[in-house]
């Protein structure tokens, strides 16, 4: 039995030692090598079989895990979580309304309401970019008392048409000068090259153009809003003009800042209509969340980017009693305690101005090339600006006091001193004179105003800690044609106020358009008429009066673009945007061509409006009141009577016959 079992061995016990010695290792080697090859092949075949069988599961399982991970991040950054330090969040009516209309706008929720700090590695150690005080210290933080200033500028006088001390008694000269070659207007005053050079000369008392030059210049604000702005000592401000962005609620503030800081957002009527359509309505107290909404009427520029420079750079003019301000672009959500930001960026560093360095470039000349390449400004206007700067001797230095000379300027933190106020006025005048790309003019003004040195040019990572960047949601709508007017309403109609949301059943309005050269008023300006022979287009700048006589009081102006056919009223292309600014009415109307009802009149359709005229419907009848030649060149001699008859939705009464 045992002998039979031994047959399985290849070499018997009777074999010689030599043979056994040779055979034993040879058999062991043959058995080892094939075994390893077979095991590797089997493993490969097993893996291939599993891949063929379960390949879909192996693809979808990681995808599902990724979706779950993103969903968990979304829940952590919803608008309802931690809107401010130490306070239970609430949901406003406007937030609920916006969630019911998701198709109206695109919301970049990824960055919204994030409070996590931004960090960087310094010397091998990771530290926070913005070293803000802890919450308990923020609650006890107060605005420091004013101190004596050693500034070379102690008083800044803002030139206006009523100021005779610095205009040599000719207070009417600058407002009458032709400013059509530049963007200077009745809001800015016509800053000549002489005044530009004079404004850079530092004296104890300095005079400078700084907006709000004329009462007729625009940027009108309601009295109750102005009273609120006068009460502000510390301000966080932003603006949205042209409906380009949404309003993001500030987060991360302490209770002390909520009591001591004003949060002000400037809107125009286009933004107001856009946000109301999305369900974001201003409350009876004038607020949406933490923001006090200031609706601005009669914006002075057709370029909405330029309009946005007014609250950005002229905060000291809008808030004359404020000592500190923080500007935040509309594309960002401010997410830090304002008093803590002032302490970290100004008080701790003994600075009067803090602004972010540019993240990509350091030279103004490199930035100019990038602006043109990205189509953010025309090459001709950029070249005009750089030619001026080269002529003035601006060097190509990329550093200022050891830091970048180029700023990003989406967040500006400053103390309202005479010197910083002067700097912001000079900066504003540069963006009006040249391009609205303020990065190009910032280093130039800094170079010219050499006495402003205590500036905190903080790094990009500090800016990222200050705000949640959301990006622009939509393109801002420009101001195309604006008619500024007072009018004579039909007796017996209702009177509207700012907080009165009821609409009268109908309104009838009457006003006149005529050439300003006929008007004996100090407000009259030279007519501006430009006509293209190829397209037959007429660009006009005319005057509005209370009555048909050329001696009637001037109450506004009329600007537009038409394609005339014999008469203004008979244009093949008539689209007008009427904007009214009176104590009783504030808003705009959109009017488009309907049909020619009579040889000397044209009836147009009112298709909508904003403000007091929100959702207005009706007709506009334009009638010629003077006799002129049928030649297109004589069209500017005409006077026109415009009659508006308006009705509003959800009203039972109709327009009277």
DAQUIUR-V817430 format. One line per field, one symbol per residue. ss: DSSP state (a for helix, b for strand, c for the rest). phi: phi as a letter, one per 40 degrees, with the letter a starting at -180 (. if undefined). Layout:
BEGIN
ss = ???
phi = ???
END
This chain:
BEGIN
ss = caaaaaaaccccccccaaaaaaaaaaaaaaaaaaaaaaaaaaaaaaaaaaaaaaaaaaaaaaaaaaaaaaaaaaaaccccccccccccccccaaaaaaaacaaaccccccccccccccbbbbccbbbbccccccaaaaacccccccccccccccbbbbccccccccccccccaaaaccccccccccccccccaaaaaaacccccbbbbcccccccccccbccaaaaaaaacccbbbbbbbccccccccccccccaaaaaabbbbbbbcaaaaaaaaacccccccccbbccbbbbbcbccccccaaaaaaaaaacaaaacccccbbbbbcccbbbcccaaaaaaaaaacccccbbbbbccccccaaaaaaaaaacccccaaaaaaaaaaaaaaccccccbbccbbccbbbbbbbbbccaaaaaaaaaaaaaaaaccccaaaaaaaaaaaccccccbbbbcaaaaaaabbbcccccccccccccbbbccccccccccccccccccccbbbbbbbbbcaaacccccccccbbbbcccccbbbbbbbbbccccccccbbbbbbbbbbccccaaaccbcbbbbbbbccccbbbbbbbbbbbbbccbbbbbbbbbbbccccbbbbbbbbbcccccccaaaaaaccbbbbbbbbbccccccccc
phi = .cccccccccbccccccccccccccccccccccccccccccccccccccccccbcccccccccccccccccccdccbccccfcacgbccbbcccccccccbcccabbccdccgcbcccbacbggbcbccbccccdccccbcbccccbcbbccbbabbccbcccbcbbggccbccccccbccbccacccgcccccccccccccbdbbbacagfcbccchfcbcccccccccccbbbbbaabbggcbcbbccbgcccccccbbcbbbcbbcccdccccccgcbccccgbbgccccbccbfccbcccccdcccccbbccccbcbccbabcbcccbbcbbcdcccccccbccbfbbabaccccbbbbcccccccccccfcacccccccccccccccgccccbbbfgbdccbcgcbbbaccccccccdccccccccccbcccccccdccccccccccbcbbccccccccccbccbgccaccccccbbbbababccdgccbbbcccccbccabbbaabbaccccbcbcccbccbbbbccccgcbbbbbbbbcbcccccccbiabbabbbcbgbdcbccbbbbbbbbabccbaiabbbbcbaccadbbbbbbcbiabgcbdgcbibbbbbcbbcbcccdccccccbbbbbbbbbbcgbccbccc
END
